[in-house]
C-alpha cells in the first residue's frame, strides 16, 4: 500500500492538490475524491490548516 498527502488552507484546496499529485505521480492508480481523508492540521499560526491523505 502507498500513501500520498497534500496540505491546503481549505479542505477543498488540500483535496485539489492531492488530486493533481495523484495525476502526475501515479497516473495508473485509481483515485476517488470520495475516499480521501481530510483532517485539520497545525495550529492558528500555521499556513496550512488541512491535510488530505489517500491510501491506495
Chimera marker file (.cmm) of the C-alpha trace (Angstrom):
<marker_set name="trace">
<marker id="1" x="0.000" y="0.000" z="0.000" r="1" g="1" b="0" radius="0.5"/>
<marker id="2" x="1.089" y="3.543" z="-0.722" r="1" g="1" b="0" radius="0.5"/>
<marker id="3" x="0.016" y="6.831" z="0.778" r="1" g="1" b="0" radius="0.5"/>
<marker id="4" x="0.026" y="10.339" z="-0.675" r="1" g="1" b="0" radius="0.5"/>
<marker id="5" x="-0.624" y="13.530" z="1.265" r="1" g="1" b="0" radius="0.5"/>
<marker id="6" x="-1.226" y="17.172" z="0.419" r="1" g="1" b="0" radius="0.5"/>
<marker id="7" x="-1.694" y="20.300" z="2.502" r="1" g="1" b="0" radius="0.5"/>
<marker id="8" x="-4.063" y="23.201" z="1.966" r="1" g="1" b="0" radius="0.5"/>
<marker id="9" x="-5.526" y="26.325" z="3.507" r="1" g="1" b="0" radius="0.5"/>
<marker id="10" x="-9.021" y="24.887" z="2.998" r="1" g="1" b="0" radius="0.5"/>
<marker id="11" x="-10.359" y="21.340" z="2.696" r="1" g="1" b="0" radius="0.5"/>
<marker id="12" x="-11.071" y="21.885" z="-0.986" r="1" g="1" b="0" radius="0.5"/>
<marker id="13" x="-7.558" y="23.176" z="-1.669" r="1" g="1" b="0" radius="0.5"/>
<marker id="14" x="-5.983" y="20.156" z="0.055" r="1" g="1" b="0" radius="0.5"/>
<marker id="15" x="-8.115" y="17.726" z="-1.981" r="1" g="1" b="0" radius="0.5"/>
<marker id="16" x="-7.350" y="19.607" z="-5.211" r="1" g="1" b="0" radius="0.5"/>
<marker id="17" x="-3.606" y="19.493" z="-4.582" r="1" g="1" b="0" radius="0.5"/>
<marker id="18" x="-3.819" y="15.783" z="-3.763" r="1" g="1" b="0" radius="0.5"/>
<marker id="19" x="-5.745" y="15.154" z="-6.973" r="1" g="1" b="0" radius="0.5"/>
<marker id="20" x="-3.029" y="16.892" z="-9.015" r="1" g="1" b="0" radius="0.5"/>
<marker id="21" x="-0.311" y="14.943" z="-7.212" r="1" g="1" b="0" radius="0.5"/>
<marker id="22" x="-2.057" y="11.652" z="-7.955" r="1" g="1" b="0" radius="0.5"/>
<marker id="23" x="-2.433" y="12.504" z="-11.644" r="1" g="1" b="0" radius="0.5"/>
<marker id="24" x="1.257" y="13.323" z="-12.064" r="1" g="1" b="0" radius="0.5"/>
<marker id="25" x="2.946" y="10.823" z="-9.747" r="1" g="1" b="0" radius="0.5"/>
<marker id="26" x="0.551" y="7.856" z="-10.091" r="1" g="1" b="0" radius="0.5"/>
<marker id="27" x="-1.361" y="8.145" z="-13.396" r="1" g="1" b="0" radius="0.5"/>
<marker id="28" x="-2.284" y="4.447" z="-13.401" r="1" g="1" b="0" radius="0.5"/>
<marker id="29" x="-3.682" y="4.394" z="-9.860" r="1" g="1" b="0" radius="0.5"/>
<marker id="30" x="-7.421" y="4.520" z="-9.300" r="1" g="1" b="0" radius="0.5"/>
<marker id="31" x="-8.213" y="7.763" z="-7.476" r="1" g="1" b="0" radius="0.5"/>
<marker id="32" x="-11.531" y="8.803" z="-6.000" r="1" g="1" b="0" radius="0.5"/>
<marker id="33" x="-12.044" y="12.072" z="-4.162" r="1" g="1" b="0" radius="0.5"/>
<marker id="34" x="-14.706" y="10.315" z="-2.088" r="1" g="1" b="0" radius="0.5"/>
<marker id="35" x="-12.075" y="8.109" z="-0.435" r="1" g="1" b="0" radius="0.5"/>
<marker id="36" x="-9.788" y="10.982" z="0.604" r="1" g="1" b="0" radius="0.5"/>
<marker id="37" x="-9.451" y="11.582" z="4.334" r="1" g="1" b="0" radius="0.5"/>
<marker id="38" x="-9.176" y="15.272" z="5.253" r="1" g="1" b="0" radius="0.5"/>
<marker id="39" x="-8.075" y="16.280" z="8.751" r="1" g="1" b="0" radius="0.5"/>
<marker id="40" x="-7.260" y="19.513" z="10.498" r="1" g="1" b="0" radius="0.5"/>
<marker id="41" x="-3.539" y="20.192" z="10.629" r="1" g="1" b="0" radius="0.5"/>
<marker id="42" x="-1.323" y="22.589" z="12.551" r="1" g="1" b="0" radius="0.5"/>
<marker id="43" x="-2.464" y="25.469" z="14.700" r="1" g="1" b="0" radius="0.5"/>
<marker id="44" x="-3.666" y="29.028" z="14.208" r="1" g="1" b="0" radius="0.5"/>
<marker id="45" x="-0.143" y="30.148" z="13.221" r="1" g="1" b="0" radius="0.5"/>
<marker id="46" x="0.236" y="27.501" z="10.505" r="1" g="1" b="0" radius="0.5"/>
<marker id="47" x="-0.007" y="28.452" z="6.856" r="1" g="1" b="0" radius="0.5"/>
<marker id="48" x="-1.815" y="25.206" z="6.036" r="1" g="1" b="0" radius="0.5"/>
<marker id="49" x="-4.854" y="24.212" z="8.081" r="1" g="1" b="0" radius="0.5"/>
<marker id="50" x="-5.822" y="20.901" z="6.457" r="1" g="1" b="0" radius="0.5"/>
<marker id="51" x="-4.123" y="17.700" z="5.318" r="1" g="1" b="0" radius="0.5"/>
<marker id="52" x="-5.614" y="15.365" z="2.714" r="1" g="1" b="0" radius="0.5"/>
<marker id="53" x="-4.485" y="11.721" z="2.701" r="1" g="1" b="0" radius="0.5"/>
<marker id="54" x="-5.184" y="8.946" z="0.228" r="1" g="1" b="0" radius="0.5"/>
<marker id="55" x="-4.065" y="5.330" z="0.650" r="1" g="1" b="0" radius="0.5"/>
<marker id="56" x="-4.017" y="3.047" z="-2.357" r="1" g="1" b="0" radius="0.5"/>
<link id1="1" id2="2" r="1" g="1" b="0" radius="0.2"/>
<link id1="2" id2="3" r="1" g="1" b="0" radius="0.2"/>
<link id1="3" id2="4" r="1" g="1" b="0" radius="0.2"/>
<link id1="4" id2="5" r="1" g="1" b="0" radius="0.2"/>
<link id1="5" id2="6" r="1" g="1" b="0" radius="0.2"/>
<link id1="6" id2="7" r="1" g="1" b="0" radius="0.2"/>
<link id1="7" id2="8" r="1" g="1" b="0" radius="0.2"/>
<link id1="8" id2="9" r="1" g="1" b="0" radius="0.2"/>
<link id1="9" id2="10" r="1" g="1" b="0" radius="0.2"/>
<link id1="10" id2="11" r="1" g="1" b="0" radius="0.2"/>
<link id1="11" id2="12" r="1" g="1" b="0" radius="0.2"/>
<link id1="12" id2="13" r="1" g="1" b="0" radius="0.2"/>
<link id1="13" id2="14" r="1" g="1" b="0" radius="0.2"/>
<link id1="14" id2="15" r="1" g="1" b="0" radius="0.2"/>
<link id1="15" id2="16" r="1" g="1" b="0" radius="0.2"/>
<link id1="16" id2="17" r="1" g="1" b="0" radius="0.2"/>
<link id1="17" id2="18" r="1" g="1" b="0" radius="0.2"/>
<link id1="18" id2="19" r="1" g="1" b="0" radius="0.2"/>
<link id1="19" id2="20" r="1" g="1" b="0" radius="0.2"/>
<link id1="20" id2="21" r="1" g="1" b="0" radius="0.2"/>
<link id1="21" id2="22" r="1" g="1" b="0" radius="0.2"/>
<link id1="22" id2="23" r="1" g="1" b="0" radius="0.2"/>
<link id1="23" id2="24" r="1" g="1" b="0" radius="0.2"/>
<link id1="24" id2="25" r="1" g="1" b="0" radius="0.2"/>
<link id1="25" id2="26" r="1" g="1" b="0" radius="0.2"/>
<link id1="26" id2="27" r="1" g="1" b="0" radius="0.2"/>
<link id1="27" id2="28" r="1" g="1" b="0" radius="0.2"/>
<link id1="28" id2="29" r="1" g="1" b="0" radius="0.2"/>
<link id1="29" id2="30" r="1" g="1" b="0" radius="0.2"/>
<link id1="30" id2="31" r="1" g="1" b="0" radius="0.2"/>
<link id1="31" id2="32" r="1" g="1" b="0" radius="0.2"/>
<link id1="32" id2="33" r="1" g="1" b="0" radius="0.2"/>
<link id1="33" id2="34" r="1" g="1" b="0" radius="0.2"/>
<link id1="34" id2="35" r="1" g="1" b="0" radius="0.2"/>
<link id1="35" id2="36" r="1" g="1" b="0" radius="0.2"/>
<link id1="36" id2="37" r="1" g="1" b="0" radius="0.2"/>
<link id1="37" id2="38" r="1" g="1" b="0" radius="0.2"/>
<link id1="38" id2="39" r="1" g="1" b="0" radius="0.2"/>
<link id1="39" id2="40" r="1" g="1" b="0" radius="0.2"/>
<link id1="40" id2="41" r="1" g="1" b="0" radius="0.2"/>
<link id1="41" id2="42" r="1" g="1" b="0" radius="0.2"/>
<link id1="42" id2="43" r="1" g="1" b="0" radius="0.2"/>
<link id1="43" id2="44" r="1" g="1" b="0" radius="0.2"/>
<link id1="44" id2="45" r="1" g="1" b="0" radius="0.2"/>
<link id1="45" id2="46" r="1" g="1" b="0" radius="0.2"/>
<link id1="46" id2="47" r="1" g="1" b="0" radius="0.2"/>
<link id1="47" id2="48" r="1" g="1" b="0" radius="0.2"/>
<link id1="48" id2="49" r="1" g="1" b="0" radius="0.2"/>
<link id1="49" id2="50" r="1" g="1" b="0" radius="0.2"/>
<link id1="50" id2="51" r="1" g="1" b="0" radius="0.2"/>
<link id1="51" id2="52" r="1" g="1" b="0" radius="0.2"/>
<link id1="52" id2="53" r="1" g="1" b="0" radius="0.2"/>
<link id1="53" id2="54" r="1" g="1" b="0" radius="0.2"/>
<link id1="54" id2="55" r="1" g="1" b="0" radius="0.2"/>
<link id1="55" id2="56" r="1" g="1" b="0" radius="0.2"/>
</marker_set>
